[in-house]
């Protein structure tokens, strides 16, 4: 087995290498590839270090799988070249998600949409993955009519620059708390703007801005929740509206999801369905302060669901709170699970 990780020096790429090791690929031939500025670096994998090579070199090595986390532009440029060489690409960017000819996969839900000759497979957006996994079995039982979603998304979803920005702002505020008078300085004066990932301070702050704003006032992150959910659940009729907020959290994404069904549901049955969904952990005892939190999801592959309660304002409607580590199940783990499923299918 020969596996290329494209974007191996990035935040998600490093987690991909970690998950590969955890999931039994420590002895595989792993190729770490990245952009020109990372050539010559070494990255840790299992009990060894890997030399970072160019993407062109990785293509020439003809891996069985190439797992991408290098951005949409790189995916559009290089994924077809890998595919032409016979490599199966699993892409974590937005490049192929809307393409009608490319499967968009959460393996617990719809691995069956991947055909034998598919060579480019799209990994959904992190916030979509955790939500559809929590809802997939409920949709089969009651049929979802409408979703109202509010997400509280970790800075890690933006990348290492956002993580650095929060760390610098925390350090600057701690320093300023000990300063008085004319010695005080601004963060920009002290740190510069090199690591500014957001238009505003994220420390002790949040803002309703994830992705880029579109002409209709919604962001690209919000639009992904609409388009990808319909595609994965195979139901274009689901009405969906979403608001994305970025919060100063590193452990994972949280989502408040209001679900209206076509059919009436039984609350106890709904809990049982959620608890029995593969990859989902029921975490729902609010009277004892037990509910999902990103601090507990960090480093975990499961999706955690709690605060399950009936919407008292209208019929056939349920409220959920959904949390998952966006770097793992929301990105690296989901991609590697797709690969594992395809290996199993092809070896049968």
BELQUI-V502003 format. One record per run of one state. SS is the DSSP state (@ for helix, = for strand, . for the rest). FROM is the first residue (numbers start at 1). LEN is the number of residues. Records with the same first field share a line. If there is no record, write none. Layout:
SS: FROM-LEN, FROM-LEN
This chain:
.: 1-1, 7-4, 23-6, 34-2, 39-3, 46-2, 54-1, 61-4, 69-3, 85-3, 92-12, 106-1, 114-6, 124-2, 143-1, 154-1, 158-2, 177-4, 184-3, 192-14, 208-5, 214-5, 234-5, 248-5, 262-5, 276-4, 283-2, 289-1, 291-3, 298-5, 311-6, 325-3, 348-1
=: 2-5, 29-5, 42-4, 48-6, 65-4, 88-4, 104-2, 120-4, 144-10, 206-2, 213-1, 219-1, 239-9, 253-9, 280-3, 285-1, 290-1, 303-8, 317-8
@: 11-12, 36-3, 55-6, 72-13, 107-7, 126-17, 155-3, 160-17, 181-3, 187-5, 220-14, 267-9, 286-3, 294-4, 328-20
